[in-house]
Amino acid sequence: MHGMNGNRGGGSFRCLFFSFCVEEDPQRGVSDNERSLHTAEEIEKLTVDEDLNDIERAVFLLSSGQDVQRASVIINLPNLVRQNPAETFRRVVPKVREVLHVAGVDMQLAAAVSFLTVLQDDIVLIQTHTHSILQIVLLNLDHRDAVVSNAWLETLLSAIDALPKETIRQEILSPLVSKAQLSQSLQARLASCRILGKVACKFESPIVKKDLLPLVRSLCQDVEYEVRSCMCRQLENIARGIGLEHTKAAVLPELVELARDEGSTVRLAAFDTIINLLEMFDSDDRTRVIFPLVKTFCEKCFKADEAVLASLSFQYGKLCHGLSASFTDEQHLWFLEFYKKLCVLGLQHENGHSENQAYPLELESKYALVRRNCAYNFPAMVLFAEPNHFLTELYPTFSSLCHDPEISVRRTVADGFHEIVKLLGPNVHFIHKELVVLLQDDSLEVLDAFLTHVQETLELATSRGEGAGLESKVNVPDLVAALAAAEQKAASSLRWRVHEKLLQRYACLPRVVSGDQIYFRFLQRMFAIVTTTNVLPVQKEAARTLCMFLRYNRKQEQRQEIIGKVLQELGQGRSYWNRLRYLDLCEIAIELFSKSYFCKNFLIQALELVNDPVANVRYKLCHMLPRLRSTIRLPADKHLLQQLEFCVRKLLCREKDKDVVATVRKTVLELDKMDITEPYHKRHERDLLDQKKEKEEALLVEMEQLERQQGEAKLTNEKHNEKKRRDSKTGLAGTKGMSGSTSGAALSTSAGKEMRKAKLARSRSLSSHPTTPKTVNSDKSLKVKESGSCPGTGKNSMLPMNDDSLRGHHFSVASSSLSPTPSSSSMPVLIRSNVPSSLDHRSSNTLDLRSSNTLDHRSGSLDHRSNTLDHRSNGSKDTQSRKLSLWVVTRRPYASCTSGTSRYGKIG
């Protein structure tokens, strides 16, 4: 084939065909008898003169070549047309037409593809050339082999899109009239149906109505049900071709008649076509014609035609959605009840079947397909029934589908579970039980389908309906147990890709469950997977998920324990495989953590692997050196840079493994170019991203401190209240002996009123300062002034502390760090909302102290508020006020270092 591009290739062309014809199997060898079959005469037949040009060689091979040589010429026909179209159509195409009369199936299929390429690639520029090709295509439509005939039909249908209207009218429509007659073969009439549907969209409505519609009516009334069914499926294209005005008068009567046909395939084709054309019918047609027709069709299929039920159930959601605007309440209820019947079709406890009575295997598989299609359409039916009516109308059906005995049905439900969660919105707690059921399913196929959208599903299921009460909250213990059981099931199976997918999706758990649950239920499992599993992709995903858990853990003790275990079991592990996984984990940590955090916790151990006795570990470390160098910030981390340079010198001087030596030499060149070749804007973007990560890590530390202080304050308040109760019981006996006169009681009452008025006036003076949040530049967090509150109302004005809300906010802030623009989220407000009333002024002044410009003013405000607290609190309150002043003084250095090098380093 390649030798036809020029005379120079003739020798290779000849050798190609000769070697192809005498190709031998190297496994079995060639016997002497087989070698003797290729005589000198046969070799001479396969030889082509190298002096022939491409056209002459093609004509020669088509005339006297072997089948494989002729097939090669036909395959190469588009190239011949591009090079010399005139000679090709004059000499080669007539020869191809002669060869196709006696050609086999393979050569016919190759010719169909070649002619389609010629027609679609705008190679043919002359009308006579198009005519010659279309004549060959139309001639072979009547081939006796159905495969060949269908191939030529697909060629013609595809070519219609590229042909002009006039060519279609002259070359295709003219012979189509005769081929659609009842006297033609069944194959010819079926081809005519498909051609009519294709060309209907190429012409204007008057031409379709005048020239094509009579043929359409004739084929819709054909004696063969195959022809009626085929033409019925093309009525959609005919309707769109003639337009909305003529569809009601010309197409709808044909559809109604075909929907009542005696053949089930014809009725099914009419049903599908009606559904696809629903938008072209007006409301009156839908109510008077379409609804009775569809209702009769559904009832007939349900009683007697199980084969059609599969297609009906697949289209049912689209049908209800398209007709819902025209339904009355009674019609709406009928379609909903019919859908419920389809969802339990074939289950033994339904339809009057006893437990011991089983369906035939073939019928049972058909019923399972119907239920699977119902599961596929369930989100559409939720919209049809309205989400507010889900519990009363569709929940029992949904629960039945989730517990269906067929795996394919439950897999389909799991695949669309996230869509149902979206539609239910605040009512998502209705299906929390089914969420856990699908996670605990016995089949890995169901779990695999559920994992595709598990992150979206879990986030919506645990965040929707927070204000609706406890019943709208997901049952977290059951969810955590189901998630852990799903991981164990995937790990114990042989399908490691499902396990890898599960571990990848579980990185979202910090947004779903609490940090303690992750620490005690999942972290140890991630360690076990990294250190024991033999599948490398699974180990890497477990390491990434482990880093995600560490990234969003808010307890310093747990973080230090995790890092220590990573260094001990991986970085200093006895197995070189674990040490390699430590380097993989370092690559992940570089992406997730800030540079300062990585250098503080991971870098030193990575550099110590330069002394590893296994060459593979040192080899991987050499590849990672540029990335490790990128985490070092100068001049603060100058000592780390010296250690890294020392490691490089040690590798250059002492390394004996040739692969490691070659790698470290390349790495040295990369290290030298790092600060020179990188553009400034990329480095600046990376620095901004690192600053954002560092702020988030510092915020996590600060939140931990505030939560600890909140716990201590709560404990102190409990002790104080307990002491107060004991004192009140002790002084109760003394108060019984003390009684005053009536005038003395009145005097004390008026004095108490005056005192309350004075306190109210002071509280209102504090409240006169407005709360004015200010949005500052991207390098500083938002600051909020806190207004004073009346005594006794501080606790009621505070926002409730919710660990889930804090966790969700931190995760969303961290996920936004992929953007170079710093976040403008008002996290200080969230911090304030988590501090009890006794620490309210403390948190407000802590936030205000972060701005050096307003430090003195807000300290004065703090003293004023502390004095107010002193006047209205008891002895323990006075003690807390003194603690507050001491705490503010100790916080001043951190507040003043926010514009320094590393906030996180100061905190640590």
LUMTI-110653 format. One record per residue (C-alpha): residue in three letters; x, y, z. Coordinates in steps of 0.02 Angstrom, whole numbers, padded with zeros to 5 digits, always signed. Layout:
BEGIN
ALAXYZ...
***
This chain:
BEGIN
MET+00000+00000+00000HIS+00139+00122+00045GLY+00230+00080-00117MET+00093+00161-00221ASN+00149+00336-00172GLY+00291+00338-00298ASN+00401+00234-00414ARG+00534+00224-00281GLY+00417+00121-00172GLY+00380-00010-00303GLY+00510-00130-00239SER+00448-00116-00061PHE+00270-00133-00124ARG+00316-00293-00214CYS+00408-00362-00065LEU+00262-00317+00048PHE+00138-00423-00048PHE+00260-00563-00074SER+00305-00572+00109PHE+00122-00561+00155CYS+00079-00707+00043VAL+00222-00816+00105GLU+00212-00761+00289GLU+00250-00904+00404ASP+00218-00939+00586PRO+00383-00925+00682GLN+00316-01039+00818ARG+00290-01192+00709GLY+00415-01159+00570VAL+00394-01201+00386SER+00410-01376+00321ASP+00497-01423+00159ASN+00329-01465+00078GLU+00264-01290+00117ARG+00420-01210+00044SER+00399-01310-00115LEU+00222-01240-00142HIS+00292-01069-00189THR+00354-01105-00364ALA+00442-00985-00480GLU+00279-00956-00575GLU+00187-00905-00416ILE+00327-00789-00366GLU+00321-00711-00539LYS+00132-00682-00521LEU+00159-00586-00360THR+00294-00477-00435VAL+00249-00299-00490ASP+00351-00196-00609GLU+00437-00055-00515ASP+00425+00064-00664LEU+00234+00075-00656ASN+00158+00232-00581ASP+00023+00226-00448ILE-00126+00227-00567GLU-00053+00093-00680ARG-00004-00014-00532ALA-00180-00001-00460VAL-00260-00050-00626PHE-00139-00196-00644LEU-00173-00262-00470LEU-00362-00245-00488SER-00355-00339-00653SER-00236-00482-00615GLY-00185-00470-00433GLN-00228-00575-00284ASP-00373-00532-00167VAL-00257-00457-00038GLN-00180-00345-00171ARG-00351-00289-00234ALA-00407-00250-00056SER-00250-00144-00034VAL-00292-00043-00189ILE-00471-00014-00128ILE-00411+00041+00044ASN-00288+00161-00038LEU-00422+00233-00155PRO-00443+00400-00059ASN-00256+00435-00078LEU-00266+00400-00265VAL-00413+00521-00282ARG-00316+00657-00191GLN-00163+00634-00302ASN-00246+00616-00472PRO-00436+00625-00465ALA-00467+00629-00653GLU-00365+00473-00693THR-00428+00382-00540PHE-00611+00405-00587ARG-00575+00368-00769ARG-00471+00209-00748VAL-00473+00144-00568VAL-00654+00169-00508PRO-00729+00069-00655LYS-00610-00074-00612VAL-00663-00065-00429ARG-00845-00076-00483GLU-00807-00235-00583VAL-00711-00313-00438LEU-00852-00280-00314HIS-00970-00393-00413VAL-00870-00545-00360ALA-00784-00477-00204GLY-00799-00555-00033VAL-00866-00478+00125ASP-00700-00404+00182MET-00671-00316+00017GLN-00850-00251+00014LEU-00832-00177+00189ALA-00666-00097+00142ALA-00744-00021-00014ALA-00890+00052+00088VAL-00769+00139+00204SER-00660+00205+00062PHE-00807+00277-00036LEU-00875+00361+00121THR-00706+00443+00149VAL-00706+00506-00030LEU-00881+00580-00013GLN-00853+00661+00158ASP-00679+00736+00132ASP-00732+00854-00008ILE-00612+00764-00124VAL-00741+00750-00263LEU-00765+00916-00349ILE-00856+00864-00507GLN-01038+00811-00511THR-01002+00664-00628HIS-00880+00592-00501THR-01012+00600-00364HIS-01135+00516-00480SER-01017+00371-00515ILE-00985+00341-00329LEU-01169+00351-00280GLN-01213+00229-00418ILE-01094+00102-00343VAL-01165+00133-00168LEU-01347+00115-00222LEU-01307-00038-00324ASN-01233-00129-00175LEU-01379-00086-00059ASP-01465-00242-00127HIS-01319-00357-00087ARG-01376-00530-00034ASP-01268-00524+00123ALA-01357-00424+00259VAL-01192-00367+00337VAL-01130-00297+00173SER-01298-00216+00133ASN-01304-00130+00303ALA-01125-00068+00281TRP-01168+00014+00114LEU-01328+00087+00191GLU-01228+00167+00333THR-01110+00236+00202LEU-01255+00316+00109LEU-01336+00386+00267SER-01172+00462+00324ALA-01139+00535+00152ILE-01309+00622+00147ASP-01249+00748+00277ALA-01106+00801+00162LEU-01202+00803-00003PRO-01292+00956-00073LYS-01482+00958-00087GLU-01486+00949-00275THR-01376+00796-00279ILE-01486+00710-00149ARG-01643+00751-00249GLN-01572+00684-00413GLU-01464+00538-00357ILE-01558+00472-00203LEU-01740+00526-00201SER-01775+00476-00381PRO-01729+00291-00360LEU-01803+00292-00183VAL-01981+00300-00251SER-01961+00134-00340LYS-01868+00049-00197ALA-02009+00090-00074GLN-02140-00003-00174LEU-02220-00160-00104SER-02150-00261-00249GLN-01971-00230-00188SER-01882-00342-00064LEU-01901-00323+00123GLN-01721-00266+00135ALA-01749-00130+00005ARG-01906-00064+00093LEU-01817-00059+00261ALA-01675+00040+00182SER-01803+00159+00105CYS-01876+00195+00278ARG-01708+00245+00349ILE-01663+00350+00196LEU-01830+00442+00208GLY-01797+00485+00390LYS-01623+00548+00348VAL-01666+00659+00200ALA-01821+00735+00286CYS-01711+00855+00384LYS-01620+00914+00228PHE-01770+00992+00139GLU-01899+01125+00177SER-02070+01082+00248PRO-02168+01099+00082ILE-02050+00980-00008VAL-02060+00852+00133LYS-02249+00861+00136LYS-02265+00848-00053ASP-02130+00723-00102LEU-02095+00618+00054LEU-02258+00608+00152PRO-02348+00494+00027LEU-02205+00370+00036VAL-02208+00381+00226ARG-02394+00340+00234SER-02370+00193+00115LEU-02229+00118+00220CYS-02326+00145+00383GLN-02460+00030+00311ASP-02340-00101+00244VAL-02389-00284+00263GLU-02228-00326+00355TYR-02219-00273+00538GLU-02031-00243+00523VAL-02062-00109+00392ARG-02202-00027+00495SER-02092-00027+00649CYS-01943+00046+00555MET-02047+00182+00474CYS-02130+00223+00641ARG-01959+00259+00719GLN-01923+00380+00576LEU-02082+00479+00606GLU-01991+00588+00731ASN-01876+00653+00593ILE-02024+00671+00475ALA-02119+00774+00605ARG-01972+00889+00634GLY-01953+00906+00447ILE-02131+00961+00412GLY-02145+01071+00568LEU-02270+01096+00709GLU-02414+01150+00597HIS-02425+00989+00496THR-02373+00866+00632LYS-02544+00864+00714ALA-02634+00831+00550ALA-02509+00717+00461VAL-02404+00626+00592LEU-02513+00609+00746PRO-02649+00503+00660GLU-02515+00383+00597LEU-02442+00370+00772VAL-02612+00334+00849GLU-02644+00196+00723LEU-02471+00119+00745ALA-02490+00125+00936ARG-02638+00006+00916ASP-02547-00110+00796GLU-02555-00297+00825GLY-02366-00311+00829SER-02284-00273+00996THR-02126-00203+00916VAL-02233-00082+00814ARG-02327-00025+00971LEU-02162-00002+01062ALA-02091+00101+00918ALA-02247+00210+00920PHE-02233+00231+01109ASP-02050+00286+01097THR-02089+00406+00955ILE-02234+00484+01051ILE-02120+00515+01202ASN-01987+00596+01092LEU-02117+00710+01012LEU-02209+00764+01169GLU-02147+00944+01156MET-02223+00957+00981PHE-02400+00920+01043ASP-02507+01053+01126SER-02594+01032+01293ASP-02760+00984+01213ASP-02680+00843+01113ARG-02589+00779+01267THR-02749+00774+01369ARG-02870+00706+01241VAL-02759+00595+01133ILE-02591+00556+01212PHE-02643+00517+01390PRO-02780+00388+01348LEU-02664+00310+01220VAL-02519+00294+01340LYS-02629+00232+01481THR-02701+00095+01372PHE-02527+00048+01313CYS-02461+00036+01493GLU-02606-00071+01552LYS-02592-00188+01404CYS-02405-00210+01426PHE-02420-00241+01614LYS-02546-00380+01589ALA-02485-00471+01435ASP-02322-00406+01360GLU-02172-00417+01477ALA-02048-00390+01335VAL-02112-00213+01304LEU-02111-00171+01490ALA-01922-00151+01488SER-01929-00010+01361LEU-02082+00065+01445SER-01996+00070+01615PHE-01840+00148+01538GLN-01940+00290+01460TYR-02062+00311+01605GLY-01973+00456+01690LYS-01964+00554+01528LEU-02146+00515+01493CYS-02208+00577+01662HIS-02099+00731+01654GLY-02162+00777+01481LEU-02346+00754+01523SER-02347+00817+01704ALA-02400+00994+01655SER-02559+00927+01573PHE-02608+00801+01707THR-02755+00817+01822ASP-02735+00759+02002GLU-02817+00593+01959GLN-02704+00563+01809HIS-02552+00613+01911LEU-02598+00486+02045TRP-02628+00349+01915PHE-02455+00366+01839LEU-02374+00371+02011GLU-02463+00213+02066PHE-02417+00125+01904TYR-02234+00168+01935LYS-02245+00092+02109LYS-02312-00069+02032LEU-02166-00075+01911CYS-02041-00053+02053VAL-02099-00214+02139LEU-02136-00312+01981GLY-02073-00490+01996LEU-02045-00490+02184GLN-02122-00648+02256HIS-02216-00562+02396GLU-02307-00453+02269ASN-02438-00490+02136GLY-02518-00629+02238HIS-02367-00747+02228SER-02325-00854+02377GLU-02150-00874+02446ASN-02129-01047+02370GLN-02191-00996+02197ALA-02047-00939+02087TYR-02050-00858+01916PRO-01966-00938+01766LEU-01785-00885+01748GLU-01813-00789+01586LEU-01963-00697+01656GLU-01870-00659+01817SER-01728-00578+01719LYS-01853-00470+01623TYR-01934-00414+01785ALA-01762-00373+01858LEU-01726-00265+01706VAL-01891-00172+01733ARG-01848-00137+01915ARG-01673-00079+01866ASN-01748+00044+01742CYS-01866+00104+01879ALA-01715+00135+01991TYR-01635+00232+01849ASN-01790+00343+01835PHE-01814+00368+02022PRO-01741+00546+02028ALA-01861+00598+01889MET-02006+00522+01987VAL-01954+00620+02143LEU-01976+00778+02040PHE-02140+00711+01972ALA-02210+00675+02146GLU-02128+00833+02220PRO-01993+00814+02356ASN-02112+00875+02493HIS-02220+00720+02466PHE-02073+00599+02460LEU-02102+00521+02631THR-02284+00478+02600GLU-02278+00438+02414LEU-02108+00365+02368TYR-02009+00319+02524PRO-02076+00139+02537THR-02037+00114+02353PHE-01862+00185+02374SER-01829+00073+02524SER-01887-00078+02423LEU-01766-00034+02282CYS-01622-00016+02405HIS-01658-00190+02474ASP-01695-00270+02304PRO-01628-00448+02286GLU-01548-00406+02118ILE-01374-00327+02127SER-01402-00228+01967VAL-01553-00140+02043ARG-01460-00091+02202ARG-01310-00035+02099THR-01420+00080+01996VAL-01496+00155+02154ALA-01321+00184+02225ASP-01265+00266+02064GLY-01405+00395+02072PHE-01412+00417+02261HIS-01326+00587+02256GLU-01461+00655+02139ILE-01597+00603+02261VAL-01502+00686+02404LYS-01496+00849+02305LEU-01681+00844+02266LEU-01736+00809+02446GLY-01640+00957+02516PRO-01693+00988+02698ASN-01784+00821+02699VAL-01628+00721+02665HIS-01639+00642+02838PHE-01779+00533+02768ILE-01651+00424+02677HIS-01509+00420+02804LYS-01552+00240+02843GLU-01540+00191+02659LEU-01372+00280+02646VAL-01301+00166+02781VAL-01385+00014+02702LEU-01301+00043+02534LEU-01132+00070+02616GLN-01152-00097+02704ASP-01211-00189+02549ASP-01138-00362+02523SER-01093-00328+02341LEU-00937-00233+02293GLU-01023-00176+02134VAL-01149-00079+02238LEU-01010-00003+02343ASP-00912+00043+02188ALA-01062+00133+02113PHE-01096+00224+02277LEU-00915+00282+02292THR-00922+00377+02128HIS-01016+00522+02211VAL-00990+00479+02394GLN-00908+00646+02437GLU-01054+00747+02371THR-01178+00627+02450LEU-01102+00630+02625GLU-01078+00818+02628LEU-01258+00850+02578ALA-01326+00715+02693THR-01238+00785+02846SER-01260+00971+02813ARG-01441+00989+02754GLY-01580+01021+02875GLU-01475+01080+03022GLY-01613+01191+03087ALA-01748+01059+03080GLY-01703+00975+03242LEU-01615+00817+03295GLU-01714+00705+03178SER-01634+00792+03027LYS-01457+00749+03084VAL-01372+00596+03014ASN-01339+00457+03137VAL-01151+00481+03143PRO-01105+00323+03240ASP-01196+00215+03114LEU-01117+00312+02971VAL-00941+00294+03041ALA-00965+00108+03071ALA-01033+00086+02894LEU-00886+00181+02818ALA-00761+00076+02916ALA-00849-00086+02868ALA-00850-00035+02684GLU-00662-00008+02688GLN-00632-00177+02770LYS-00741-00261+02639ALA-00648-00178+02495ALA-00479-00220+02574SER-00523-00404+02595SER-00575-00422+02413LEU-00463-00449+02262ARG-00525-00291+02176TRP-00389-00170+02226ARG-00453-00033+02113VAL-00612-00021+02215HIS-00506-00009+02372GLU-00400+00128+02293LYS-00556+00223+02241LEU-00628+00208+02417LEU-00470+00276+02500GLN-00466+00420+02377ARG-00647+00466+02418TYR-00620+00450+02605ALA-00510+00605+02601CYS-00674+00703+02622LEU-00710+00629+02794PRO-00647+00783+02890ARG-00797+00874+02818VAL-00917+00738+02874VAL-00863+00665+03042SER-00772+00733+03193GLY-00583+00732+03215ASP-00591+00609+03361GLN-00691+00484+03259ILE-00565+00496+03118TYR-00421+00478+03240PHE-00487+00323+03328ARG-00577+00236+03183PHE-00479+00277+03024LEU-00303+00339+03059GLN-00236+00175+03126ARG-00314+00087+02979MET-00224+00203+02858PHE-00058+00162+02943ALA-00094-00023+02927ILE-00132-00007+02742VAL+00026+00093+02707THR+00138-00029+02799THR+00059-00197+02755THR-00032-00189+02588ASN+00063-00255+02437VAL-00028-00150+02305LEU+00069+00010+02272PRO-00076+00120+02210VAL-00176+00073+02366GLN-00028+00117+02477LYS-00006+00287+02395GLU-00191+00330+02412ALA-00188+00277+02594ALA-00037+00391+02621ARG-00128+00536+02540THR-00284+00508+02645LEU-00175+00496+02800CYS-00099+00666+02759MET-00273+00739+02735PHE-00325+00675+02906LEU-00168+00750+02982ARG-00196+00914+02890TYR-00366+00945+02969ASN-00338+00870+03141ARG-00363+01006+03272LYS-00279+00926+03423GLN-00094+00958+03448GLU-00066+00796+03546GLN-00145+00690+03409ARG-00048+00780+03272GLN+00117+00752+03361GLU+00075+00570+03390ILE+00033+00544+03206ILE+00193+00630+03148GLY+00297+00530+03271LYS+00221+00369+03210VAL+00253+00417+03029LEU+00435+00453+03066GLN+00458+00295+03168GLU+00363+00167+03063LEU+00397+00239+02890GLY+00546+00356+02893GLN+00645+00242+03010GLY+00557+00081+02965ARG+00651-00083+02956SER+00585-00121+02782TYR+00654-00019+02637TRP+00478-00028+02563ASN+00413+00075+02710ARG+00553+00201+02689LEU+00507+00221+02506ARG+00328+00252+02561TYR+00392+00388+02677LEU+00465+00478+02527ASP+00299+00459+02437LEU+00213+00533+02589CYS+00337+00678+02586GLU+00286+00718+02407ILE+00104+00724+02462ALA+00145+00828+02616ILE+00233+00958+02508GLU+00069+00983+02413LEU-00043+00990+02567PHE+00058+01079+02702SER+00151+01243+02710LYS+00338+01248+02685SER+00374+01288+02867TYR+00265+01143+02928PHE+00347+01021+02809CYS+00523+01076+02853LYS+00485+01067+03039ASN+00411+00892+03036PHE+00465+00795+02882LEU+00619+00866+02796ILE+00756+00813+02918GLN+00706+00630+02915ALA+00698+00633+02725LEU+00875+00702+02713GLU+00938+00569+02834LEU+00890+00436+02706VAL+01047+00486+02611ASN+01132+00356+02723ASP+01005+00220+02682PRO+01088+00052+02643VAL+00967+00016+02499ALA+01009+00098+02333ASN+00826+00112+02282VAL+00790+00228+02429ARG+00939+00339+02389TYR+00889+00338+02205LYS+00714+00401+02247LEU+00786+00530+02366CYS+00895+00598+02225HIS+00742+00623+02118MET+00655+00716+02260LEU+00798+00835+02303PRO+00734+00979+02192ARG+00562+00969+02273LEU+00640+00963+02446ARG+00745+01115+02401SER+00588+01210+02350THR+00521+01198+02529ILE+00671+01287+02605ARG+00649+01474+02633LEU+00798+01586+02650PRO+00868+01658+02758ALA+00761+01580+02894ASP+00801+01399+02842LYS+00984+01424+02801HIS+01036+01279+02913LEU+00919+01163+02816LEU+00996+01218+02652GLN+01167+01176+02721GLN+01107+01003+02769LEU+01035+00975+02596GLU+01198+01030+02514PHE+01292+00916+02630CYS+01183+00770+02573VAL+01218+00811+02391ARG+01407+00818+02422LYS+01400+00653+02514LEU+01309+00572+02367LEU+01433+00643+02243CYS+01585+00586+02344ARG+01533+00419+02418GLU+01397+00346+02308LYS+01446+00185+02218ASP+01284+00135+02131LYS+01295+00193+01951ASP+01110+00234+01933VAL+01111+00340+02091VAL+01270+00429+02033ALA+01194+00470+01863THR+01034+00532+01945VAL+01122+00642+02072ARG+01225+00725+01936LYS+01066+00771+01842THR+00991+00831+02005VAL+01138+00946+02039LEU+01108+01033+01873GLU+00923+01053+01914LEU+00965+01126+02084ASP+01082+01253+02006LYS+00947+01310+01884MET+00803+01319+02009ASP+00820+01500+02063ILE+00870+01561+01890THR+00747+01482+01768GLU+00585+01499+01867PRO+00481+01652+01818TYR+00446+01779+01953HIS+00256+01772+01938LYS+00254+01584+01967ARG+00364+01600+02119HIS+00254+01740+02183GLU+00096+01636+02161ARG+00176+01491+02251ASP+00227+01605+02395LEU+00050+01672+02410LEU-00019+01496+02414ASP+00107+01448+02548GLN+00058+01599+02652LYS-00123+01547+02641LYS-00082+01371+02699GLU+00021+01442+02842LYS-00123+01553+02899GLU-00241+01407+02896GLU-00122+01301+03001ALA-00103+01444+03125LEU-00291+01462+03131LEU-00309+01278+03174VAL-00187+01300+03318GLU-00279+01453+03379MET-00445+01365+03372GLU-00372+01225+03475GLN-00314+01349+03607LEU-00484+01434+03614GLU-00572+01268+03632ARG-00455+01218+03772GLN-00485+01384+03860GLN-00671+01361+03836GLY-00662+01191+03918GLU-00562+01260+04064ALA-00684+01404+04085LYS-00830+01284+04083LEU-00748+01178+04217THR-00712+01333+04322ASN-00892+01390+04308GLU-00955+01219+04360LYS-00844+01220+04514HIS-00899+01397+04556ASN-01083+01352+04539GLU-01059+01199+04647LYS-00973+01304+04781LYS-01112+01433+04771ARG-01243+01299+04797ARG-01151+01234+04950ASP-01136+01410+05021SER-01320+01444+04992LYS-01366+01285+05086THR-01251+01334+05230GLY-01320+01511+05244LEU-01502+01457+05232ALA-01519+01432+05420GLY-01451+01607+05457THR-01569+01692+05336LYS-01720+01613+05420GLY-01688+01711+05582MET-01671+01877+05495SER-01828+01978+05457GLY-01854+02164+05431SER-01996+02285+05453THR-02112+02333+05312SER-02031+02503+05288GLY-01859+02426+05283ALA-01917+02303+05150ALA-01988+02445+05045LEU-01826+02542+05061SER-01723+02394+05005THR-01841+02365+04857SER-01823+02544+04796ALA-01634+02534+04818GLY-01629+02377+04714LYS-01729+02461+04576GLU-01610+02609+04575MET-01462+02492+04564ARG-01539+02397+04416LYS-01574+02562+04327ALA-01393+02615+04350LYS-01331+02450+04279LEU-01450+02463+04132ALA-01388+02640+04095ARG-01207+02581+04097SER-01247+02434+03983ARG-01337+02549+03860SER-01188+02665+03857LEU-01081+02518+03808SER-01208+02466+03678SER-01202+02637+03596HIS-01043+02587+03502PRO-01100+02510+03337THR-01036+02346+03272THR-00938+02389+03113PRO-00852+02244+03024LYS-00713+02305+02911THR-00640+02212+02763VAL-00454+02243+02751ASN-00323+02188+02625SER-00292+02007+02583ASP-00143+01989+02700LYS-00250+02017+02857SER-00400+01926+02923LEU-00568+02012+02952LYS-00589+02102+03120VAL-00756+02129+03206LYS-00794+02249+03350GLU-00904+02174+03481SER-01044+02276+03556GLY-01085+02270+03740SER-01233+02171+03806CYS-01352+02190+03949PRO-01313+02092+04105GLY-01394+01926+04105THR-01415+01919+03917GLY-01237+01880+03865LYS-01263+01695+03852ASN-01420+01709+03752SER-01335+01823+03626MET-01193+01702+03594LEU-01197+01586+03443PRO-01198+01401+03492MET-01035+01310+03478ASN-01043+01172+03350ASP-00891+01067+03310ASP-00965+01019+03142SER-00984+01200+03087LEU-00805+01240+03136ARG-00740+01086+03050GLY-00835+01123+02890HIS-00771+01302+02889HIS-00589+01253+02911PHE-00603+01125+02773SER-00683+01249+02654VAL-00549+01378+02693ALA-00414+01251+02658SER-00493+01192+02498SER-00498+01371+02437SER-00308+01383+02456LEU-00285+01318+02281SER-00326+01494+02222PRO-00185+01622+02236THR-00306+01753+02305PRO-00316+01747+02495SER-00481+01705+02574SER-00590+01843+02641SER-00690+01730+02756SER-00733+01809+02923MET-00664+01669+03031PRO-00640+01782+03186VAL-00829+01794+03197LEU-00836+01605+03199ILE-00705+01601+03336ARG-00806+01722+03438SER-00961+01619+03421ASN-00875+01472+03503VAL-00820+01564+03662PRO-00937+01562+03813SER-01009+01722+03883SER-00879+01730+04022LEU-00743+01740+03889ASP-00837+01849+03766HIS-00736+02007+03799ARG-00576+01906+03797SER-00603+01840+03620SER-00656+02011+03555ASN-00501+02097+03620THR-00390+01956+03562LEU-00451+01983+03385ASP-00434+02172+03399LEU-00256+02158+03461ARG-00203+02087+03294SER-00204+02260+03219SER-00062+02367+03288ASN-00151+02530+03238THR-00300+02499+03355LEU-00207+02410+03495ASP-00208+02551+03625HIS-00386+02603+03593ARG-00453+02425+03606SER-00347+02393+03762GLY-00432+02544+03840SER-00599+02476+03787LEU-00551+02312+03866ASP-00509+02397+04031HIS-00676+02487+04028ARG-00769+02325+03997SER-00665+02238+04132ASN-00717+02373+04256THR-00897+02347+04207LEU-00877+02163+04240ASP-00795+02200+04409HIS-00946+02303+04465ARG-01072+02170+04422SER-00982+02008+04463ASN-00938+01919+04623GLY-00769+01868+04689SER-00740+01733+04561LYS-00783+01856+04423ASP-00650+01972+04488THR-00524+01832+04481GLN-00572+01795+04301SER-00551+01979+04256ARG-00374+01978+04324LYS-00339+01820+04224LEU-00408+01908+04070SER-00286+02054+04089LEU-00140+01934+04111TRP-00197+01835+03957VAL-00206+01993+03849VAL-00029+02042+03901THR+00040+01872+03854ARG-00048+01880+03685ARG+00032+02046+03634PRO+00193+01971+03559TYR+00093+01854+03444ALA-00023+01995+03392SER+00125+02102+03343CYS+00212+01964+03243THR+00074+01937+03116SER+00173+02036+02988GLY+00334+01939+03026THR+00410+01788+02942SER+00306+01643+03006ARG+00153+01649+03117TYR+00152+01462+03137GLY+00334+01457+03193LYS+00296+01584+03331ILE+00149+01483+03389GLY+00242+01319+03388
***
